[in-house]
Amino acid sequence: MNGKHITKLGFQKKAVGLALAAAQIRGQAGLGQAEILGELRGVLAAPSEYGGSVYAELAAELLAQQEQERRGQSAPLRDSPLPYSVWGADLIEPGATAQMDMAMRLPVARAGALMPDAHVGYGLPIGGVLATEGAVIPYGVGVDIGCSMMLSVYPLPADLKAAEARQLLLKHTRFGAGVSFEKRERQDHEVLHDPAWQDQALLKYLHAKAAEQIGTSGSGNHFAEFGSFRLAQPDLGLEAGEYLALLTHSGSRGFGAQVAGHFTRVAEQRHKRLDPAAKKLAWLDLDTEEGQAYWQAMTLAGRYALANHEQIHGRLARALGVTPLLNVSNSHNLAWKQQVGDRELVVHRKGATPAEAGRLGLIPGSMADPGYLVRGRGHAAALASASHGAGRQLGRKAAERSLVKGDVQRYLEQRGITLIGGGVDEAPQAYKRIEDVLARQSDLVETVGEFMPRVVRMDTGSQDI
């Protein structure tokens, strides 16, 4: 008897080897091939009845496979979405609301909220907050896992010359797909030595690229900005006044994007029967090997994203010859295990800032508009969240079609902005007004300080400004 005989009966994967091993034992006991095949058919038909026999290990594997298949056959979507709270509904496009409605129909969904900067994304809308039970959604976190903000406030006056700021950013930051510092310029970081890199074949494969790109930023809306930070009243151990500051927006580079793509495909395979309209909301149960693997990779990508910020801020602080008075950071593309009512749920914030009571966070505007240091109020209906920025009012292609380069340049000049790189798709006019967005969420956060950009570096866009 060989594997072909076993496979023809309908056994799959690990069960084939276990069936062969059991068949060998039965053959040694004097049974013929026909009798053994008959017994194997019985085990395949009713594995729960063979727990105390020579087929016990095979039966256990079959039951495990059945459970896995059962989970893959997703429960149907709810007929209507669970109720959720919305902030700034007048600022949110209908497509983003429709995506949130779909997310709230998932059988694993338990609570949600939509922030005033919300706009259409893949699966969960950007600005969507979704709490699930026992499951994580790769596209509920997003492609740029761990995308985050960091602010450093320096003991220096806010009058750094634009030419000097420009040279500092050109020398100490790197932007764009696939970019890295020269090998001799790269710096080590403890995140690159995390044992988790060796736990998965995918992470082993991505480690070299992550090490090569450490301390750099991607394209799109990632930036590094020198500007002035204004504190209206004493707080955080600082006197009221204006300070030189650095604000950065960066993520987990190609490492996080490849993790997101891989596990999204895994989730979609597990939920082939999920309504096609919810395809990008396919989830992984956290008590499965795949779910645990994603959680580990996501957590590592989040740490790696913050490591990139730490190196950017470290390089520039050393170049300035100062130690920051204040350093604040937060991720806004991640999932957290969070107590919601009497249950621990998985809270996905895809383009949303954690805003637990007393927690500091950063909400930027655009390259020519202020950003804000905020303190969370811990609003329960918002799942202790706030917006992650101003939010787009024009998609990238729409911005490139409708905005005139000369008009954008004049807008920047009028506001005293020096821009390095950046495309029309990232023009201030492509974004909602940050003041409007903040006004819609005064019950979610309080404003602590204001950052005004002066010299901005981004990757080059398809239509450079």
C-alpha positions in Angstrom: 0.0 0.0 0.0 1.3 3.5 -0.8 0.4 7.1 -0.7 -1.6 6.9 -4.0 -4.0 4.4 -2.4 -4.5 6.7 0.6 -4.9 9.9 -1.5 -7.6 8.2 -3.7 -9.6 7.6 -0.5 -9.7 11.4 0.1 -7.0 11.9 2.7 -5.1 15.2 2.5 -1.9 16.7 3.8 -0.6 15.4 7.1 -3.4 12.8 7.3 -1.8 10.9 4.4 1.3 10.0 6.4 -0.7 9.2 9.5 -3.0 6.9 7.5 0.1 5.1 6.0 1.6 4.6 9.5 -1.6 3.2 10.9 -2.1 1.0 7.8 1.4 -0.5 8.3 0.5 -1.4 11.9 -2.7 -3.0 10.8 -0.8 -4.9 8.1 1.6 -6.2 10.7 -1.4 -7.4 12.6 -2.3 -9.6 9.6 -5.0 -7.6 7.9 -5.0 -7.5 4.1 -5.0 -4.4 1.9 -8.8 -4.5 1.2 -9.6 -4.7 4.9 -7.3 -1.9 5.8 -8.7 0.4 3.1 -12.2 -0.4 4.4 -11.1 0.6 7.9 -9.6 3.8 6.6 -12.8 4.7 4.8 -14.6 4.3 8.1 -12.1 6.6 9.9 -12.5 9.2 7.1 -16.3 9.0 7.4 -16.5 9.2 11.2 -13.2 10.2 12.8 -14.8 10.9 16.2 -15.5 7.2 16.6 -11.9 6.1 16.4 -10.4 8.1 19.3 -9.3 5.0 21.3 -7.9 2.9 18.5 -4.8 2.5 16.4 -6.3 5.3 14.3 -6.5 7.8 17.1 -3.8 10.1 15.9 -5.2 10.0 12.3 -8.7 10.7 13.7 -7.5 13.7 15.7 -5.9 15.2 12.5 -9.0 14.6 10.5 -11.1 16.4 13.2 -8.6 19.3 13.2 -8.8 19.6 9.4 -12.6 19.6 9.6 -12.5 22.4 12.1 -10.2 24.4 9.9 -12.5 23.9 6.9 -15.5 24.9 9.0 -13.8 28.2 9.9 -12.9 28.8 6.3 -16.6 28.6 5.4 -17.3 32.0 6.8 -20.5 32.7 8.6 -22.7 34.9 6.5 -22.6 38.7 6.7 -25.2 40.3 9.0 -28.2 41.6 7.1 -27.5 45.1 8.3 -24.5 46.8 9.9 -24.1 47.0 13.7 -24.6 50.6 14.9 -21.5 52.8 15.1 -20.7 56.4 15.9 -19.5 58.9 13.2 -17.7 62.1 13.8 -17.8 64.8 11.1 -20.3 63.1 8.9 -20.6 66.2 6.7 -16.9 65.8 5.9 -17.0 62.1 4.9 -17.6 60.9 1.4 -20.4 58.3 0.9 -17.9 55.6 -0.2 -16.1 55.6 3.1 -19.4 55.2 5.0 -20.4 52.3 2.7 -17.1 50.6 3.4 -17.6 51.0 7.2 -21.2 49.7 6.9 -19.8 46.6 5.2 -17.2 46.1 7.9 -19.9 46.3 10.6 -21.8 43.5 8.9 -18.9 41.0 9.4 -19.7 38.2 11.8 -16.6 38.9 13.9 -17.4 42.7 14.2 -18.4 43.9 17.6 -18.0 47.7 17.6 -16.8 50.5 15.4 -16.4 54.2 14.8 -15.6 56.5 11.8 -13.3 59.5 12.2 -13.8 62.9 10.5 -10.8 62.5 8.2 -12.3 59.3 6.8 -12.1 58.5 3.1 -12.2 55.4 0.9 -9.4 52.8 1.3 -9.0 49.0 0.7 -11.4 47.0 2.8 -11.8 49.2 5.9 -11.9 52.9 5.1 -9.0 55.2 6.0 -10.2 56.7 9.3 -12.1 53.6 10.3 -11.9 52.0 13.7 -13.2 48.4 14.0 -13.3 46.1 17.0 -13.5 42.4 16.3 -13.6 39.4 18.6 -10.9 36.7 18.3 -9.9 37.8 14.8 -7.6 40.2 13.0 -8.1 41.7 9.6 -4.9 42.4 7.6 -6.6 45.1 5.5 -8.2 46.4 8.7 -4.6 47.4 9.7 -3.6 48.5 6.2 -0.7 48.0 3.7 1.8 50.3 5.5 1.7 48.4 8.9 2.7 50.6 11.8 2.5 53.9 9.8 3.2 56.5 12.5 4.1 60.0 13.6 6.9 61.4 15.7 7.6 64.9 17.0 10.8 66.2 18.5 10.8 69.6 20.2 14.3 71.2 20.6 15.7 73.7 23.0 16.3 76.1 20.1 14.4 79.2 18.8 12.1 78.5 15.9 14.1 80.6 13.4 16.3 78.0 11.7 17.2 79.3 8.3 15.4 77.6 5.4 18.7 76.9 3.6 20.2 75.2 6.7 17.0 73.2 7.3 17.0 72.1 3.7 20.6 70.9 3.8 20.0 69.0 7.0 17.0 67.2 5.6 18.8 66.4 2.3 21.8 64.9 4.2 20.1 63.0 6.9 16.8 61.7 5.4 16.0 59.4 2.5 12.6 59.1 0.7 11.2 56.8 -1.9 10.5 53.2 -2.9 13.5 51.0 -2.4 15.8 53.7 -1.2 18.4 53.3 1.5 21.5 55.0 3.0 24.9 53.9 1.7 26.1 50.9 3.6 28.8 52.8 5.5 26.1 55.3 6.6 23.6 52.7 7.9 22.9 52.4 11.6 22.0 49.3 13.6 18.9 49.1 15.8 17.8 46.6 18.3 14.6 45.8 16.4 16.8 44.1 13.7 17.9 41.6 16.3 14.5 40.6 17.5 14.2 36.7 17.6 10.9 37.0 15.8 12.7 37.5 12.5 13.8 33.8 12.7 10.3 32.4 13.5 8.8 32.6 10.0 10.2 32.0 6.6 8.6 35.2 5.3 10.3 37.3 8.1 13.7 35.6 7.5 13.4 36.5 3.8 12.4 40.2 4.5 15.1 40.8 7.2 17.9 41.8 4.8 15.7 44.4 3.0 14.5 45.8 6.4 18.1 46.1 7.5 19.0 47.8 4.3 16.2 50.4 4.5 16.3 51.1 8.2 16.1 54.9 9.0 14.4 55.8 5.7 10.9 56.7 4.5 8.6 55.7 1.7 6.7 57.7 -0.9 3.2 59.1 -0.9 2.3 61.2 2.1 5.4 60.4 4.2 7.4 63.5 5.2 10.0 65.1 7.4 9.3 68.7 8.4 11.2 71.4 10.3 8.9 74.0 11.7 7.8 75.9 14.8 6.1 74.3 17.7 3.9 76.7 19.8 2.8 76.0 23.3 0.1 78.5 24.4 0.5 77.6 28.1 3.0 75.7 30.2 2.6 71.9 29.8 4.6 68.7 29.5 7.5 70.3 31.5 7.9 73.1 28.9 7.4 76.8 29.2 4.9 78.5 26.9 6.4 79.8 23.7 7.8 78.8 20.3 10.4 76.1 19.7 12.2 74.6 16.7 10.7 71.2 16.1 10.8 68.2 13.7 7.6 66.3 12.7 7.9 63.1 10.7 5.4 60.7 9.1 6.8 57.3 8.1 6.0 53.6 8.1 7.4 50.1 7.8 8.6 50.4 4.2 8.5 47.4 1.8 8.7 45.0 4.8 5.3 45.9 6.1 3.8 46.1 2.7 4.9 42.5 1.8 3.6 41.2 5.2 0.2 42.8 4.5 0.0 41.4 1.0 1.0 37.9 2.1 -1.4 37.6 5.0 -4.3 39.2 3.0 -3.9 36.5 0.5 -3.9 33.9 3.2 -7.1 35.4 4.8 -8.8 35.5 1.4 -8.0 31.8 0.9 -9.5 31.0 4.3 -12.7 32.8 3.4 -13.3 31.9 -0.3 -17.1 31.9 0.3 -17.1 35.4 1.9 -19.4 37.8 0.0 -17.2 39.3 -2.8 -18.1 42.8 -1.6 -16.3 42.0 1.7 -13.3 40.2 0.1 -10.7 42.7 1.4 -12.1 42.3 4.9 -11.2 38.7 5.2 -9.9 37.9 8.7 -7.6 35.4 10.5 -8.8 33.8 13.7 -6.2 34.5 16.4 -6.4 31.0 17.7 -5.0 29.7 14.4 -1.4 29.4 13.3 -1.9 31.9 10.5 -3.6 34.4 12.9 -0.7 34.2 15.4 1.8 34.5 12.6 0.2 37.7 11.3 0.0 39.2 14.8 3.7 38.5 15.3 4.7 40.0 11.9 2.3 43.0 12.4 3.8 43.7 15.8 7.4 43.5 14.4 6.5 45.8 11.5 5.0 48.3 14.0 8.2 48.3 16.0 10.3 48.6 12.8 8.3 51.6 11.7 9.0 53.4 15.0 12.7 52.4 14.7 12.8 54.3 11.3 11.5 57.4 13.1 14.0 57.0 15.9 16.9 56.9 13.5 15.6 60.0 11.5 15.2 62.0 14.7 18.4 60.8 16.2 20.4 61.8 13.1 18.9 65.3 13.0 19.3 65.9 16.7 23.0 65.0 16.5 23.4 67.2 13.5 21.8 70.1 15.5 24.0 69.2 18.5 21.0 69.1 20.9 18.9 66.8 23.0 15.2 67.1 22.4 13.1 68.6 25.2 10.1 66.5 24.2 9.6 63.5 22.0 6.1 62.1 21.2 5.1 59.3 18.8 2.1 57.2 17.9 1.2 54.5 15.4 -2.0 54.9 13.4 -2.1 51.8 11.2 -2.2 48.9 13.7 -4.4 46.5 15.7 -4.4 46.5 19.5 -5.9 44.1 22.0 -8.2 46.4 24.1 -10.7 46.0 26.8 -14.1 47.1 25.5 -16.8 46.8 28.1 -16.4 43.4 29.7 -14.5 41.8 26.7 -11.1 41.9 25.2 -11.5 42.8 21.6 -9.0 43.5 18.7 -9.3 47.2 17.8 -8.1 48.0 14.3 -7.2 51.6 13.7 -6.6 52.1 10.0 -5.6 55.7 9.8 -6.8 56.6 13.3 -4.9 57.8 16.4 -5.1 56.1 19.8 -6.7 58.6 22.1 -7.0 56.9 25.5 -7.6 59.4 28.4 -4.4 61.3 28.9 -2.5 59.8 26.0 -0.5 62.1 23.7 -0.9 61.9 19.9 -0.1 63.7 16.7 -2.6 64.8 14.1 -0.9 66.5 11.1 -2.5 68.8 8.5 -0.9 69.2 5.1 2.5 70.4 3.9 1.4 74.0 4.3 -1.1 73.7 7.2 -0.6 73.2 10.9 -0.4 69.9 12.7 -1.4 69.3 16.4 -0.1 67.6 19.5 -3.2 66.4 21.2 -4.2 64.6 24.4 -6.8 61.9 24.3 -10.1 62.0 26.2 -10.8 58.3 26.1 -14.2 58.5 24.4 -15.8 55.0 24.7 -18.0 55.3 21.6 -14.9 56.2 19.5 -13.1 53.2 21.0 -10.6 55.7 22.5 -9.6 57.0 19.0 -9.3 60.2 17.0 -8.4 61.1 13.4 -4.9 60.6 12.1 -4.7 63.7 10.0 -6.8 66.0 7.9 -7.8 63.3 5.4 -8.0 63.5 1.7 -10.8 65.3 -0.1 -9.3 64.5 -3.5 -7.8 61.2 -4.5 -4.3 61.2 -6.0 -5.4 61.0 -9.6 -8.2 63.5 -9.1 -5.7 65.9 -7.6 -3.3 65.5 -10.5 -6.1 66.1 -13.0 -7.7 69.1 -11.3 -4.9 71.0 -9.5 -2.6 73.4 -11.4 1.0 73.3 -10.4 1.5 77.1 -10.5 -1.5 77.6 -8.2 0.0 75.1 -5.7 3.4 76.8 -5.8 1.9 80.2 -5.1 -0.1 78.7 -2.2 3.1 77.4 -0.7 5.0 80.7 -1.3 2.3 82.7 0.4 2.7 80.6 3.5 6.4 80.6 3.5 6.9 76.9 2.8 10.1 75.5 1.3 9.3 72.1 -0.3 11.8 69.4 -1.3 10.2 66.8 -3.5 6.4 66.4 -3.2 3.9 66.1 -6.0 0.6 67.7 -6.9 -1.1 64.6 -5.5 0.1 65.8 -2.0 -0.8 69.4 -2.5 -2.6 71.1 0.5 -5.7 71.6 -1.7 -6.0 67.7 -1.9 -6.7 67.6 1.8 -9.6 68.6 4.1 -8.9 71.6 6.3 -7.4 70.4 9.5 -9.2 73.0 11.5 -12.6 71.6 10.3 -11.5 68.1 11.2 -10.4 69.1 14.7 -13.6 71.0 15.3 -15.6 67.8 14.7 -13.7 65.8 17.3 -13.3 68.2 20.3 -14.9 65.5 22.5 -12.2 63.0 21.4 -9.1 65.0 22.0 -7.9 68.3 23.4 -5.2 70.4 21.7 -2.0 70.8 23.6 0.3 72.5 21.0 0.5 73.5 17.4 3.2 72.7 14.8 3.6 74.9 11.7 5.8 73.4 8.9 8.4 75.6 7.3 10.7 73.3 5.4 9.2 70.0 4.1 10.9 67.0 2.5 8.9 64.3 0.7 9.5 61.8 -2.1 9.1 63.2 -5.6 5.5 62.8 -7.0 4.4 61.9 -10.5 3.9 65.7 -11.0 6.4 67.5 -8.9 5.4 70.8 -7.4 
